[in-house]
Amino acid sequence: MFFRRTRSIPEEYLQNIGAHDDLLRALFVMTQFDGRTVLDGVDLAIRRGEIFVILGPSGCGKTTLLHHMAGMLPPTMGSIQIDGKDIYGIPPAELDELRTHMGFSFQHGALLNSMSVLDNICLPLREATQLPEMLIRDIGRIKLDMVGLIHAQDLEPSDLSGGMRKRAAIARAIAMDPDLVFFDEPSAGLDPITAAEIDNLILKLKTVFGITMVVVTHDIPSAFTIADHMILLLDGQQLAKGSPEEILSSKDPRVVNFIGRTMPLADPAKVDILNYVAGVDSRLPEPRGANS
């Protein structure tokens, strides 16, 4: 059961829908929790076969937007459309069927510790298909081989490194051969070499299988490595969207500061830690005997 939206979408956001080969669209998405606005008028379109990156600092609403698009959480206002259908306006059974064509790679893997790595990969196939067990396990092994983890099929998730858990989560996300895969911070917490391996794996999935992918990240090098198009969020609002080249050429100082990883010089909400420490030091009394 989903909450009914109380306001309609402005007419200008409904124009030109279907003008391109868009698989997924977010139309005027607004989200509030306990009166606090988390997303405010986000509007985007994702074409088939592309990698779309949702970029922004922590707490800007990236994962909330991802959950909206994956059919996990309805927005307060607006529409999420896949193949032209509002996914929160269709019958629950139709939404469940739609979810079988999606995959989701969670930030921390979300692997079940009570199962082997192979059984984790096979879980969606066992739950959503009537395939024979032998075939399910063969498919699971194929997916593990695709991400370079066939040697780890009998291990438990607790035996895996951080990078291996990320790859196992990707293998499970693609177990059902989905048309659309969502990634929540796939390179978070990884060293630069392992993060680059995850980026290469995502690019391979796009090149070889043509999977449409939506990636949430605050990792700037990763975003510009894998993205065909991206949106930059700040405080729940879309600050910029377009190709990586268009984002890089933006003259908006907030975009420039984020991409350049610099802090605005006159931001009253921030504290300059060096000046703060210097001020604290100047107020501290001198130790006894310091002048003796």
N, C-alpha and C positions, 0 to 999 in steps of 0.2 A: 504494500500500500504506500503510495506516494502522496505528499502534500500537494494540494491544488494551488497553482500559482494565482495570485490575486490581481495581477496587472498584465495587460497584453503587451506584446512586443511592438515598438514604434514601427510605423509603416515603412520608413526608409531602410530599416534593417531587413525587410522582407523582399526588397527589390533585387533582381539579378540572381536569385537563388537558382541553381542548376545551370548557370551560364558556363561553368567549367566542369571538368570531370572531378568534382569534389566528392570524396567518400564521406567526410565528416565535416560538420559545421557547428560552431557555437555562435548563437545569435543573441546578442544583448544579454549576456549572462550576468546576473547579479545574485550575490549570495550574502546572507546575513546570519550570524549566530549570536543569539542573545542581544540583539540590537547593534552588534558590531558588524560593519560592512567588510567582508573578506574579499569579494570580487565586485567590481563596479563597472558594468557595461562592456564586458569582454566580448569581442566579435572576431572570429577567425574562420578560415576555411583550409582544409587539408586535402590535398589531391591524392589520388591513388598512386601507390608506389613510391611516395616520397617519405623522407625523414623530416618530421616537423619537431622542432625543439621549443620547449617552453622554458625560458631562461629568466632568472631573477634571483635576488637575494633570499635568504631564509626568511620564512614568514610572510612572503608576498602573495600567497594564494596559489602557488604552482600545483601542489599536490591536490588541493581541493578542486581545481579545474580539471585535473587528470581524472579524479574520481567521478566528476560529473560526466565526462566524456566516455568513461568506461561503464556507465550504467550502474554505478554504485551509490550515487547520491544525487538526488534531484536539486537543481538550483532553486533559489527563492523566486527568481523571475528569469524569463528567457527560455531558450529552446536549444536542445542538443539534438542534432539531426544526423542520422547515418543513412546514406542512400535516400535522402529526402524525407525520411520518417522521423518524427519527434519520438525519441526512444522512451520518454516518460509519458507519452500519450497513447502508446500502443498497449494491448492486453499483456498481462504478466507472462503468459505462456509464449507470446511472440518475442518478448524481451529475453526470456530464457533461451529461446532458440537463437536469437541474435548473439547472445553471449558465447555460444559455442563456436562462433567465428572470430572471437577475440582471444587474445592472450594478455597476461599481465605479469610483469616481472617486478616484484616488490623490492623496496629499497634494501631490506636486510635479508632477502631471499625467501623468508617465510616457508622454509622447508620443514617438514615434520620429522622431528628427531626420532620418533618411534619407527620410522621406515628407512630402508636403505635408499641410497641415491636413486637407483633404478626405479624402485617402487614409488618414489616421489614423482618421477617423470611420468610414470604410468598412471598415476592417480586420476588425472582428467579423463583419460581414455576409459578407465574402468567405470567412472561415474556417469559419463555422458554418451557412451557407445555400447553396442552389443557385440563388439568384436571378440573373437576367441582369445583366451589368455595368452596363448603362445604368440599370436600375432601382436598383441598389445606389448609384450615384452620385447619382441623384435623391433617394433616401432620405437620403444623407449631407448633401446640400444643405438638405433640409428640417430636419434636426436642427441644422445650423449656423445656419439662419435662426431657429430656436426660441430659441437662446441669443444671438442678436444678432451672429453672426460670419460671415454669408454673404459679406461683403466680404473676408474673410481666407482664403477657401477655397484659394487658390493659394499662400499664404505657407508658409514653413517654420516649425516650432515655435520655432526660434531667433529669428525675427522678431517673436514675440509678447511682449507685456507679461505680467507676472505674472497679472493679472486675466483676460487673454485666454486664457492657458494653462489657467487654472482652468475657464473656460467651455468651452473645447475639450474638456477632459477630461470635463465633464458631458455634452456632446453625444455623445461616444463611449460613455459609460456608458448612455445611453438609446437608442443606435442600434438595438438589437434589441427595442425596446418592452418592456422588462422589467417584471415585477410588483414587483420589489424592487430598490432601488438603495442601495448603501453609499457613504458619503462619509467620507474620512479627512482631517480638518482642512481643509474647503473654503475657509475664510477666513483661514487662517494666512499670515502674511507680506504681507497686503494692507493698503492704507490704509483708513481707516474708510468712505470713500465707496464704494470698490470692494467692500469686504466686505459693505456693505449691499446692493449690487447682486446679489451672489451669494446672500444671504439671500432677496431678492425672487424670484430665479430659482427657488430651491428651493421656495418657497411657491407659485409659479405652477405648477410641475410637479405639486404635490399637488392644487391646486385644479382644474386643467384636465384632468389625466389620472388622478388618483386613485392615483398611484404610492405605494407604501409605501416610506419612506426611513428609513435608520438613519445618523445623523450623529455622528461623533466630533469633539469640539472641546474646547478649554480656553478658548474665547472666550465669556465670560459673557453680554455683550449679545446676541451672535448666538444662543446657546443659548436664551435666554428670548424671543427674537423668533420663532423658527421651531418650537419644540417643542410637540407635543401632550402628550407624556409624556417623562420623562427619568430617568436613573439617575446618581447622583453616586458615583464611585469614589474611594477613597483607599487607597493601599498595597495594591491588589488586592482590597479588600473593598468591598461596596456600603454606602455610608454613608447614602444616602437614595434613594427612588424615588417617582415619582408625577407629578402634573401640575406645571407651573411654579409655580402658586399654592401647592401643598402643599410644594414645596421651599422656597419663600420663607418660609413660615410655620413651618419647622422651628426647634425650640429647641436642637437639638444645636449646641454651640459650634463644632465643627469645620465644620459646614455653614455656620453664620453667618460664620465667619472666611473660608471660601473664597469665598462669594458676595460678602462685603463686601471681599474682597481685602486682608485684614489677616492679620498673622502672630501666632500665639499668643504671649502675653507671656512665658510660662515654658516655652519649648521648648528643651531642652538640645541638640538636634540642629542648631539654627540659630545663626547668629552675627549679633549686632547690629553692622552694619558701622560705624555712627557711634561706638559705644562702643569698638569694636576700634581704629579709627583714632585716637581720642582717647588710648587706652592706649598705642599705638605712639608717638605724638607725645610723650607724657610720658616715655618711656624713651630718646628720642633725645638724644645729647649736644648741647649748645648749640654753634652754629658759632663758630669762632675769631673773636675780636674783637667778639663780640656785645655785651659789656659795656663795650667801650672807647669 
